[in-house]
């Protein structure tokens, strides 16, 4: 049976790589993102492989989240897999000089956005007594690092929600798990440093960071396990990274 997967933050990085890989593996894809040009470009690419539907919304917009997911056509209305991938870091400042707008953005996207999308999708999984939810967390969910304060707090919250959802949804046979990547070479650092490409590139200099395709491959592995197997919590880092802030660089 062909399964339908909804992916937030699907227009770049891990979300895009995951959509591309799952499309090749016979999933129907619901692409969610806030950049229409990228959504349409990716949809066009994947339509050559599988059935695709795109939803244009920002996970921070509660009404848009619920309206868009409720608008899904019948062919895409049964969501078997939810990948809560949308998330961002904004700024890298000590708590005393942190930017309030950066804090709001991270809390609204990483935490409230995840909750909105989950709330819109979970009831149908509960009704069917089946489904699979994967949260894309971070090693920042396991270790706080200097100047990471609010970003780390949001990812710790994702870790807590992952555990709580697994408990709450256990009676309904729904699989819930999280994948916590270390340093992945995506647009993450460009967003964090507000378009400072040189500063962003320096984050990944002198070692081989993870690539978005590596995480997509892990997501596919997690999804492809027999249904009685749930990968509940998985941390993955590049070989050069021992922990947050400890990286062997050439």
Phi, psi and omega in degrees: 000133177285127180263154178252130181240134174254126184239120174273156182060043190273358188269357179200169170055225185298319181299314180294314180299323179292317178300316181296317182289317181291328176299322179289345182248031167073024171269144165278139191244129168252111181269128178239133179189174183249000180249102190299320182298318179291320178302312183293322178296316180290321177301316179300318179297314187281337179298341176285350185244319189208179175281134184223141172225140180244146177236123182263106175198161173260128184300342178287341185268097186303313182296317181296320179303307185290320180295316183293315181292325177292338183275358184303135176295161186306322183295341181241006190284337177268105183265113180275326185227132173245123175248105178278088186256332185302131178181156182211155165250141180228114178079163178212078188230151173297157188303326185286341179241012181298151181270125183298325178295321176298317180299313181300317182299315182292319179293319182291321182277306190288330187247299183293322178298317177300318180293318180300311183295317179299315180298326181286335186258323189301320184306322180290327176293319178299317181297321181276345187058044174197155179152168181216125179243127176239124176261134173266106181264231183185157169298342174291351174277349184246334182220132173274137179237161183306131178070007180271350186348281188289321177301312179299321180300319180293323180285327171300322178294321176299318178300316179294317179295323177302314180293318182293318178297322180297322177292310184296325185264357179304319181297344184256006176070026182267129178280134178224129179204168180228147173243125185246095180281150167277229187279113180243130182279089177229199176282002185309307184288330176296321177291314181303318184262019170055046174089003177284091188297322182294315179296321179295318181295326181297335180300326188251015181281143170084008176201171179263103179284167170296154174248157181304324181296330177296318180288322177300319179298320178293319177301316179298319177301313181300316181293330188272001177290153174307150190298335180281359179253123178238119173280102192279327187199116187227124177254131180225132180226158170297153182304327182288346183259120178271323176195178179301124177089354177242102184227130176277109181252145178287000000 
